[in-house]
């Protein structure tokens, strides 16, 4: 079955526009804060594991 590009574009943009009003600014701020916390914790754990493996090799 051949896919029409205008049909695909219409479907994607319609889905985006129907979801857009449901996204609140508080949700965006909460997502940004959680992403920063997650990245920081991930970085700290990777440093800890690197330090532990360095000690274990000695």
KAFEN-V503008 format. One record per pair of residues at least 4 apart in sequence whose C-alpha atoms are under 8 Angstrom apart, sorted by the first residue. I is the first residue (numbers start at 1). J is the second residue. D is the distance in whole Angstrom. If there is no record, write none. Layout:
# KAFEN-V503008
i = {I,I}
j = {J,J}
d = {D,D}
This chain:
# KAFEN-V503008
i = {3,3,4,5,6,7,8,9,10,11,12,13,14,15,16,17,18,19,23,23,24,25,26,27,28,29,30,31,32,33,34,35,36,37,38,39,40,41,42,43,44,45,46,47,48,49,50,51,52,53,54}
j = {7,8,8,9,10,11,12,13,14,15,16,17,18,19,20,21,22,23,27,28,28,29,30,31,32,33,34,35,36,37,38,39,40,41,42,43,44,45,46,47,48,49,50,51,52,53,54,55,56,57,58}
d = {8,8,6,6,6,6,6,6,6,6,6,6,6,6,6,7,8,7,7,8,7,6,6,6,6,6,6,6,6,6,6,6,6,6,6,6,6,6,6,6,6,6,6,6,6,6,6,6,6,6,7}
